[in-house]
Amino acid sequence: MTGGENVPFLQKNQTRIFYKKEPVNHSNKVETIVLIHTNITNHTIYDKMIPFLNEEFRLIRYDLRGFGLSDLGDEQISIDLYVDDLQFLIKSLNLEPVHLVGFGFGALLALKFSTLHSNLVKKMALMTMACFPEETYDSVKAHRSKVSYNGTKIPVDSILKKVTSLTTDDPEYTRIHQMMSNVPTSTYVKIMDFTLYTYPIPYMKETKTPALILSGEWEVVFPQNLLAFNAVYLPNFQYTVVPNSSSFLMVDQPEITALLIREFLTTVKPKKYIEDKLTNSIFEDLRLYTQNVYKDGTKNAQALNSIQVDLLHSFHVHINGKAIVKGWNQRYAKQILIYLIFHQTTSREK
C-alpha cells in the first residue's frame, strides 16, 4: 500500500517507509537502480553521486526503517525484516527487475535479497561490505564495544575520521556528522551487530546475480581482503578498488564510483573466448586453482590450533579465536601460562 502521488511514503502495516524517486534525464531506455544506504546514515548519503547516475537510470532511494524519515516500527528488527522491506518497496512501486546498489549494511541486504528474489534483480554493486571471519568476531566485538563505550554512545567523530577523506571544515562533513548524530544509539548497535557478524561468503556463493564489489583504496574499518579473494574465483563477481577514497566511496569519489557502477550495469559481459578454446581453458583452470587454494587454506587454518595471549594492557586469552574468560584466578593458572609462553621447554619443578 502506498501513499498518494505527492506523498513519498509506503505504508507497511503500521510502519511508514520514506522513499524518493530521481527521474532519468535523457535516456529513452530506462532501467531502475534502487540505492540502499548503510548504518547511521540515510538516503541522502548518495546525494553527490546522483547527478552521475540519473543520466541513464531512474533512481529510487529510501530510508531503512529506523533511519532518516522512516519509522522503526514495533517489529523485532532483523536482516530478514529489512530484506522483506526491500521486496515490499519494489512490489509497491510496480518496478520491473531492478539493479541494486548497496553500501555497507545495505550491500549485505542487497546480497541476501538476490539469493531469495533473483527474479527481481538484474545486477548489483556492493560497496564497502563487511566480511570478518568467524574466528575474529570476539576481537572485533571487543573493539567495537570499547569505541562505543559499551554500546552507550555512537563515536561519530572517530568514525568520520576513518570512513571519509573530508576535512572537518567541509560543509559535507558537517552535514554527515549531523546525520549520524540523529540515529538512536540502540539502532546503531543492532545494525552494527548484523553488519559485523553476518558472514557474506555463503551468500556470494549462492547468488546467481552478477555483482561488482567496490572498496576504497584507504579502507581500514571493513577490510576487504577476504571479499576480494573470493571475488577472484566466484564466476558472478568482479572486484575493483576506487582510488583516493575510504569507506564512503560515494562521498570521497562520487564521479569515479558512479562511472564504475554505470559501466558494470550497462556492459554485457562477453563470452570467454569461445573461438579460442585453449585461452578459455587456461582462464578456467586458473580460476579453479585459485578456488582450490582458498579451500585448502581454509581447511588447514581450521586444523591448526592457535593461542593468543594479550599482556600489555590487560590479560586476555583466545584459543582459535574464542575468548577464555574463566578460571584464571585458580591455582596460579595465569602465572603458569605466562611462564610457559616464555619458557616453552621446562621441567615440572620449575
C-alpha positions in Angstrom: 0.0 0.0 0.0 1.4 3.4 -1.0 0.6 7.0 -0.3 -0.7 9.4 -2.8 1.5 10.5 -5.8 2.8 13.5 -3.8 3.3 11.6 -0.6 6.7 9.8 -0.7 5.9 7.1 1.9 5.0 3.5 1.7 2.7 2.2 4.4 3.8 -1.3 5.5 1.4 -2.4 8.3 1.9 0.3 10.9 5.3 1.4 9.6 6.0 4.2 7.2 8.9 3.9 4.8 10.2 7.0 3.1 11.4 6.8 -0.5 12.5 9.3 -3.2 12.4 9.0 -7.0 15.0 10.5 -9.2 13.7 10.6 -12.8 16.2 9.8 -15.6 17.4 12.8 -17.5 18.0 11.8 -21.1 17.9 8.1 -21.8 14.9 6.6 -23.7 15.5 3.1 -22.5 15.1 3.3 -18.8 16.2 0.9 -16.2 15.9 1.4 -12.4 18.6 1.4 -9.7 17.5 1.1 -6.0 20.1 2.6 -3.7 20.4 1.2 -0.2 22.3 3.1 2.5 24.2 1.8 5.5 24.1 2.2 9.3 23.9 5.6 10.9 23.2 7.3 7.5 20.1 7.8 5.4 19.2 8.1 1.7 21.0 11.5 1.4 24.4 9.8 1.7 24.1 9.3 -2.1 23.4 13.0 -2.9 26.8 13.7 -4.5 26.6 10.6 -6.7 23.1 11.1 -8.1 23.9 13.5 -10.9 26.4 10.9 -12.3 23.8 8.1 -12.4 20.5 9.6 -13.4 21.7 10.5 -16.9 20.9 6.8 -17.8 18.9 5.4 -14.9 15.8 6.0 -12.9 16.8 6.1 -9.3 14.9 5.0 -6.2 16.3 5.9 -2.8 14.7 5.1 0.5 15.4 5.3 4.3 15.8 2.0 6.0 13.4 1.6 8.9 14.7 3.4 11.9 16.7 5.8 9.9 16.0 9.2 8.3 12.3 9.7 7.8 11.3 6.1 8.0 9.7 4.6 11.2 11.4 2.0 13.2 8.1 0.1 13.8 7.2 -2.3 16.5 8.6 -5.5 14.9 11.8 -7.1 16.0 14.4 -5.8 13.5 16.5 -8.4 11.7 18.2 -8.7 8.3 15.2 -10.7 7.1 12.9 -7.9 8.0 15.0 -5.4 6.1 15.1 -7.8 3.1 11.3 -8.0 3.3 11.0 -4.2 3.3 13.1 -4.0 0.1 10.8 -6.5 -1.6 7.8 -4.5 -0.4 9.3 -1.4 -1.9 9.9 -2.9 -5.3 6.5 -4.6 -5.4 4.6 -1.5 -4.2 6.2 0.8 -6.7 5.5 -1.7 -9.5 9.1 -1.9 -10.5 10.4 -4.2 -13.1 13.6 -6.2 -12.2 16.0 -3.6 -10.9 19.7 -3.0 -10.2 20.7 -2.8 -6.6 23.4 -0.6 -5.3 24.1 -1.3 -1.6 26.6 0.4 0.8 27.8 -1.3 4.0 24.8 -2.9 5.7 22.9 -2.0 2.5 25.3 -4.2 0.5 24.6 -7.1 2.8 20.9 -6.6 2.3 21.2 -6.5 -1.5 23.3 -9.6 -1.5 20.9 -11.6 0.6 17.9 -10.2 -1.3 19.5 -11.5 -4.5 19.6 -15.1 -3.1 15.9 -15.0 -2.3 14.5 -12.9 -5.1 16.7 -13.4 -8.1 13.8 -12.7 -10.4 13.7 -9.1 -9.1 17.4 -8.3 -9.6 19.4 -7.8 -12.8 22.8 -6.8 -11.4 24.1 -5.3 -8.2 27.0 -3.2 -7.0 28.2 -3.8 -3.4 30.2 -1.1 -1.7 32.3 -1.4 1.5 30.6 -4.7 2.5 31.9 -6.1 5.8 33.4 -9.5 5.8 35.1 -10.8 9.0 36.0 -14.5 9.5 34.1 -16.0 12.4 37.3 -16.6 14.4 37.8 -12.8 14.6 34.3 -12.0 15.9 35.3 -11.8 19.6 38.2 -9.4 19.0 36.1 -7.3 16.6 33.2 -7.2 19.1 35.6 -6.2 21.9 36.9 -3.3 19.8 33.5 -2.0 18.7 32.3 -2.2 22.3 35.2 -0.2 23.5 34.9 2.6 21.0 31.2 2.8 21.6 31.5 2.9 25.4 29.8 -0.5 25.8 27.1 0.4 23.3 26.1 3.6 25.0 27.4 6.2 22.5 27.9 6.5 18.8 31.6 7.5 18.2 30.7 9.8 15.4 33.9 11.8 15.3 36.1 8.7 15.4 34.0 7.0 12.7 34.1 10.0 10.3 37.9 10.4 10.5 38.2 6.8 9.3 35.4 6.5 6.7 35.9 9.6 4.6 38.7 12.0 3.5 36.5 15.0 4.2 38.1 17.7 6.3 36.2 19.0 9.4 35.6 22.4 7.8 33.9 20.9 4.8 30.1 21.5 4.8 29.5 17.9 3.7 31.4 16.7 6.8 29.1 18.8 9.0 26.0 17.5 7.2 27.0 13.9 7.6 28.1 14.4 11.2 24.6 15.7 12.0 23.0 12.8 10.1 24.9 10.3 12.1 24.3 12.0 15.4 20.5 11.8 14.8 20.5 8.0 14.9 19.4 6.3 18.1 22.3 4.5 19.7 20.3 1.3 20.2 19.5 1.2 16.5 23.2 1.8 15.6 24.3 -1.1 17.9 21.8 -3.6 16.5 22.7 -2.8 12.9 26.4 -2.9 13.6 26.0 -6.4 15.1 24.1 -7.5 11.9 26.8 -5.9 9.8 29.8 -7.4 11.6 28.6 -10.9 12.4 26.8 -11.9 9.2 29.3 -13.8 7.1 28.6 -12.9 3.4 30.7 -15.5 1.7 27.9 -18.2 1.7 25.5 -15.7 0.1 28.2 -14.8 -2.5 28.5 -18.5 -3.4 24.7 -18.9 -3.6 23.7 -15.9 -5.6 23.3 -16.1 -9.4 23.2 -12.3 -9.8 26.2 -10.6 -11.5 27.8 -8.4 -8.9 30.5 -5.7 -8.7 32.3 -5.3 -5.3 33.8 -1.8 -4.8 36.1 -0.8 -1.9 38.1 2.2 -1.1 41.9 2.4 -1.5 42.2 3.7 2.0 39.7 1.3 3.6 40.5 0.4 7.2 37.2 -0.1 9.0 36.0 -3.0 6.9 39.0 -4.8 5.5 38.2 -6.2 2.0 40.9 -8.8 1.7 38.6 -11.8 2.1 35.9 -10.4 -0.2 38.5 -9.6 -2.9 39.9 -13.1 -2.7 36.5 -14.8 -3.1 35.6 -12.4 -5.9 38.6 -13.6 -7.9 37.3 -17.1 -8.3 33.5 -16.8 -8.0 32.2 -16.5 -11.6 29.5 -13.9 -10.9 31.7 -11.4 -9.2 34.1 -8.6 -10.1 36.2 -6.6 -7.6 37.5 -3.1 -8.1 39.3 -0.6 -5.9 38.3 3.1 -6.0 41.4 5.3 -5.7 41.8 8.1 -3.2 38.8 7.0 -1.1 37.9 5.3 2.1 34.7 3.6 3.2 32.3 6.4 1.9 33.1 6.0 -1.8 30.1 8.0 -2.9 31.3 10.9 -0.8 35.0 10.8 -1.4 34.9 9.9 -5.2 31.3 10.2 -6.4 32.1 10.6 -10.1 34.5 7.7 -10.3 32.3 5.4 -8.2 29.3 6.2 -10.3 31.2 5.7 -13.6 32.4 2.2 -12.4 28.8 1.3 -11.5 27.3 2.6 -14.7 29.9 0.7 -16.8 29.2 -2.5 -14.9 25.4 -2.2 -15.1 25.3 -1.3 -18.9 28.1 -3.6 -20.2 27.2 -7.1 -21.4 29.9 -9.4 -20.2 31.5 -11.1 -23.3 31.7 -14.8 -23.5 35.1 -16.1 -22.7 37.0 -16.6 -25.9 34.8 -19.2 -27.5 36.9 -19.0 -30.6 40.0 -19.8 -28.6 39.4 -22.9 -26.5 43.0 -23.0 -25.2 42.7 -19.5 -23.8 39.4 -20.2 -22.3 40.7 -23.4 -20.7 43.7 -21.6 -19.2 41.3 -18.9 -17.7 39.1 -21.5 -16.2 42.0 -23.6 -14.9 43.4 -20.6 -13.1 40.0 -19.7 -11.6 39.6 -23.2 -10.3 43.2 -23.2 -9.0 42.5 -20.1 -7.0 39.3 -21.6 -5.6 41.2 -24.7 -4.5 44.0 -22.7 -2.9 41.3 -20.9 -0.9 39.6 -24.1 0.1 42.8 -25.9 1.1 44.0 -22.9 3.0 40.7 -22.7 4.9 40.9 -26.4 5.8 44.5 -26.0 7.0 43.6 -22.9 9.1 40.7 -24.8 10.7 43.0 -27.8 11.5 45.6 -25.7 13.4 45.1 -24.7 17.0 46.2 -21.2 17.9 46.5 -19.4 21.3 46.6 -15.7 21.5 47.6 -14.1 24.8 47.5 -10.3 25.4 49.6 -9.0 28.2 50.3 -5.3 27.6 47.2 -3.5 28.8 45.1 -6.3 30.3 45.2 -10.1 30.4 43.2 -11.8 27.6 43.4 -15.3 26.2 41.9 -16.6 22.9 42.0 -20.2 21.7 41.2 -20.5 18.0 39.6 -17.0 18.2 37.4 -17.9 21.2 37.9 -15.9 24.4 38.7 -17.9 27.6 37.4 -15.8 30.4 37.0 -18.2 33.4 39.4 -20.0 35.7 42.4 -17.6 35.6 42.4 -17.0 39.3 42.6 -20.7 40.2 45.9 -22.3 41.4 48.2 -19.8 39.7 46.8 -20.6 36.3 47.5 -17.1 34.9 51.1 -17.1 36.2 51.8 -20.6 34.9 50.5 -19.8 31.4 52.6 -16.6 31.2 55.7 -18.5 32.3 55.1 -21.2 29.7 54.7 -18.6 27.0 58.3 -17.5 27.5 59.7 -21.0 28.6 58.0 -23.5 26.3 60.5 -26.1 27.3 60.7 -26.5 31.1 60.5 -29.0 33.9 57.6 -29.7 36.2 59.6 -28.5 39.2 60.4 -25.1 37.6 
